[in-house]
Structure formats: C-alpha cells, structure tokens
Amino acid sequence: MSAATEAGLTVAELEALLRGRPPTEVVPPWPGEDPDTYADRATGAFMTLYLSADVADDSPPG
C-alpha cells in the first residue's frame, strides 16, 4: 500500500480499487517473490487498474 501511495495513488483511489479486499487478493504474490519485488509489481498492477477504471479522487489535497 505504501509503495502505491508513494507512486501517486491516493488512499481513496486504492480503497476504490480494492473494494474491501486485501491487496494480495487483487494482485496475488508469486511463489517465492520477495516483498520489495511484490510491492513494485503490485504497484504497477494497481496503476494499470486505476487507469482503466473510473476511481479518480477529486478531493482537495491535504
């Protein structure tokens, strides 16, 4: 989750993508995948999902 927010997704956007599911259910880790590699891959997958969905967070920053 922190890798995705550091990459630019807001918490609200992530919540809209996850819809109450854990991140590992939406983007399952690969067997033997280390946490940093998974975070990078999952962030890319979340960005792809975000760009293909209408979940923009239009709230003001802060």
CORMO-V141103 format. One record per backbone hydrogen bond with DSSP energy under -1.0 kcal/mol. CO is the residue of the C=O (numbers start at 0). NH is the residue of the N-H. Records with the same first field share a line. If there is no record, write none. Layout:
# CORMO-V141103
CO: NH, NH
This chain:
# CORMO-V141103
0: 4
1: 5
2: 6
3: 8
9: 13
10: 14
11: 15
12: 16
13: 17
14: 18
17: 20
21: 24, 25
22: 26
29: 32
33: 37
34: 38
35: 39
36: 40
37: 41
38: 42
39: 43
40: 44
41: 45
42: 46
43: 47
44: 48
45: 49
46: 50
47: 51
